[in-house]
Amino acid sequence: MYIFHGRVQGIGLRARTYSMAKSLGLSGYIKNRDDGTVEAVFQGDEEKIKRIIEYIKGIAYIEKIDYFDDDVKYNDFQIRY
């Protein structure tokens, strides 16, 4: 699980990340958190995960990214609310 800190809400990040994740064939989810951060899980090919992280860095002002292990397996990618 990734937690993105910075200017990450109110910029269309979830929708744009959803589209990119679907095009890359990744599984997982993305959602806004109450504290102003964005939480995301990406599962799939490691190079594609690196690619989507770089994509997010290009469309949002990221101050910090935290990473936590997530053992849950996902079948598709979705936006959570």
C-alpha positions as CSV (number, residue, x, y, z in Angstrom):
1,M,0.0,0.0,0.0
2,Y,1.2,3.4,-0.9
3,I,0.3,6.6,0.9
4,F,0.9,9.8,-1.2
5,H,1.4,13.0,0.8
6,G,1.3,16.5,-0.8
7,R,-1.1,18.2,-3.1
8,V,-2.9,15.0,-4.1
9,Q,-6.6,15.6,-3.7
10,G,-8.8,17.8,-5.9
11,I,-6.6,17.4,-9.0
12,G,-8.2,14.4,-10.7
13,L,-5.5,12.0,-9.4
14,R,-7.9,9.1,-8.7
15,A,-9.5,9.1,-12.1
16,R,-6.3,9.6,-14.0
17,T,-4.5,6.9,-12.0
18,Y,-7.5,4.5,-12.5
19,S,-7.2,4.9,-16.3
20,M,-3.5,4.4,-16.3
21,A,-3.7,1.3,-14.0
22,K,-6.4,-0.2,-16.2
23,S,-4.3,0.4,-19.3
24,L,-1.3,-1.2,-17.7
25,G,-3.3,-4.2,-16.5
26,L,-2.7,-3.6,-12.8
27,S,-5.0,-4.6,-9.9
28,G,-5.7,-2.8,-6.6
29,Y,-7.4,0.4,-5.7
30,I,-7.0,4.1,-5.1
31,K,-8.9,6.3,-2.6
32,N,-8.8,9.7,-0.9
33,R,-8.2,9.6,2.8
34,D,-9.8,11.9,5.4
35,D,-6.3,13.3,6.3
36,G,-5.8,14.8,2.8
37,T,-3.5,11.9,1.5
38,V,-4.3,9.4,-1.1
39,E,-4.0,5.6,-0.5
40,A,-3.3,3.2,-3.3
41,V,-2.5,-0.5,-3.8
42,F,-0.9,-1.6,-7.1
43,Q,-0.4,-5.3,-8.0
44,G,1.1,-6.7,-11.1
45,D,4.3,-6.5,-13.0
46,E,7.0,-4.6,-11.0
47,E,8.0,-2.5,-14.0
48,K,4.4,-1.4,-14.6
49,I,4.1,-0.5,-10.9
50,K,7.2,1.6,-11.1
51,R,5.7,3.2,-14.3
52,I,2.5,4.2,-12.5
53,I,4.3,5.6,-9.5
54,E,6.4,7.8,-11.9
55,Y,3.1,8.8,-13.7
56,I,1.6,9.9,-10.3
57,K,4.7,11.9,-9.5
58,G,4.3,13.7,-12.8
59,I,0.7,14.8,-12.2
60,A,0.7,15.6,-8.5
61,Y,2.9,17.5,-6.1
62,I,4.2,14.7,-4.0
63,E,5.9,15.6,-0.7
64,K,6.4,12.0,0.5
65,I,5.4,8.5,-0.3
66,D,5.0,5.9,2.4
67,Y,4.9,2.2,1.6
68,F,3.3,-0.6,3.7
69,D,3.0,-4.3,2.8
70,D,-0.5,-5.4,1.8
71,D,-1.2,-9.2,1.6
72,V,-4.7,-8.9,0.1
73,K,-5.0,-10.0,-3.5
74,Y,-7.1,-7.9,-5.9
75,N,-8.6,-9.0,-9.3
76,D,-9.1,-5.6,-10.9
77,F,-8.4,-1.9,-10.2
78,Q,-11.0,0.4,-8.7
79,I,-11.6,3.8,-7.2
80,R,-12.8,3.5,-3.6
81,Y,-14.8,6.1,-1.8
